[in-house]
Amino acid sequence: MNELQNELDELDRQGLRRFWRCVEAVDGGRILIDGQWRVHMASNNYLGLAAHPRVVAAAREALEQYGAGAGSARLIGGTFPPHEQLEEELARFKQAEAAIVFPTGYMANLGIITTLTGPEDLLIGDRLNHASLIDACRLSRASFRVYPHLDAEKLNDLLKQRRAKYRRVLIIAEGLFSMDGDCSPLKEISELARQYDAWLMIDDAHGTGVLGKTGRGSLEAAGVSPDGILQMGTLSKAIGSVGGYLAGPKAAVELIKNKARSFIFTTALPPACAAAAHEALRVIQQEPAIREQLWNNVRHWTQGLKKMELPLVSDNSPIVPVQVGDNRLTMEIAQSLFEQGVYAPGIRPPTVPEGQARIRTSVTALHTPDDLDNALKVFEKTIGVIHR
Ligand SMILES: Cc1ncc(COP(=O)(O)O)c(C=O)c1O
């Protein structure tokens, strides 16, 4: 086991050793850690629906009715009414023919990509795609190419050079990028997919509930019809529960039900989590004021950071990363913020590329103006270090 300790020591030397902080409670935009309340700038629960009374009530009711766990895989006695209701609602919400739910978003990406593509196919993805997409591409045994972040022109070049050599080509991009807070140029990308007879898969883990006039996500925000597009997402961010899904053409959903190993060979999502996600989707559609509040808070936060001339990676979504670069310095800044009452995590490689470590801040609808102003004051005090 000495060699394992050496590996850990090496992570320490590179400033890459990871740890967690145990969360004692979350209340609105604040988080209790080590007995102290701090401003919570690390949540993906963008709309605060994880604790919304309607969502909690739906989960509690399903918990009492169906118990804590599903007890079986989906195809072997693990499908309960909340799973079917959720899938129907997801298909409606995402304006797709059908939808299918996995226990996590990570498993959804593995299942979708490995079922729909194989060794005769080509996958083309944005260079900053999430680790679960990259792992799925590797597992699929298809050829795999990346284009520079958000670069539709380079994607066009790749398609032009390579389309004819493969049976299927699947273009894969995040709608709203989890660590960068910027958006794929979906109009251009969807047009390229059409032009080159390629399929398009959007991972809208962070866009769903947040982007678009009615919160349907990145495609709605970009004005792109979801017709024929494979829309993947998670139930764990703005939807406030846990789970992942594909919404898309019926044949794709049906094939995944029959062949996706990460769907078939695993216990179903607990029914209470499905019921919570179902209710959250209804809240998203019935209470647009929550999303408006989120965007007011995004403006409040980004304007404050911009006044300090901090090097923001982007400033047009609830994900607002502050670029630092060095791994150790990033963690020192995160620690300093933490000690002053703000929880905003340092993000290091391989989550982001080498040399691009950053403080990832995220805004939710639950932050009060006081929360944000308090956090801004702390950033202002720490600013010298970030500019160093
Ligand atoms: C872009 C993206 N895709 C997929 C996932 C995986 O989702 P889940 O946390 O539900 O496994 C995440 C987050 O974890 C993500 O940020």
The ligand as a Tripos MOL2 file, in Angstrom:
@<TRIPOS>MOLECULE
LIG
   16    16     1     0     0
SMALL
NO_CHARGES

@<TRIPOS>ATOM
      1 C1        -22.7000   18.8850  -17.4680 C.3       1 LIG1
      2 C2        -22.9700   17.7600  -16.5290 C.ar      1 LIG1
      3 N1        -23.3890   16.5830  -17.0220 N.ar      1 LIG1
      4 C3        -23.6510   15.5470  -16.2270 C.ar      1 LIG1
      5 C4        -23.5170   15.6340  -14.8660 C.ar      1 LIG1
      6 C5        -23.7910   14.4270  -14.0310 C.3       1 LIG1
      7 O1        -25.0090   14.5760  -13.4090 O.3       1 LIG1
      8 P1        -25.3410   13.8350  -12.0120 P.3       1 LIG1
      9 O2        -24.7420   14.6830  -10.9390 O.co2     1 LIG1
     10 O3        -26.8110   13.7910  -11.9850 O.co2     1 LIG1
     11 O4        -24.6970   12.4890  -12.0670 O.co2     1 LIG1
     12 C6        -23.1050   16.8620  -14.3030 C.ar      1 LIG1
     13 C7        -22.9640   17.0990  -12.8620 C.2       1 LIG1
     14 O5        -22.6350   16.4000  -12.0270 O.2       1 LIG1
     15 C8        -22.8110   17.9430  -15.1480 C.ar      1 LIG1
     16 O6        -22.3830   19.0990  -14.6600 O.3       1 LIG1
@<TRIPOS>BOND
     1     1     2 1
     2     2     3 ar
     3     2    15 ar
     4     3     4 ar
     5     4     5 ar
     6     5     6 1
     7     5    12 ar
     8     6     7 1
     9     7     8 1
    10     8     9 2
    11     8    10 1
    12     8    11 1
    13    12    13 1
    14    12    15 ar
    15    13    14 2
    16    15    16 1
@<TRIPOS>SUBSTRUCTURE
     1 LIG1         1 GROUP 0 **** ****
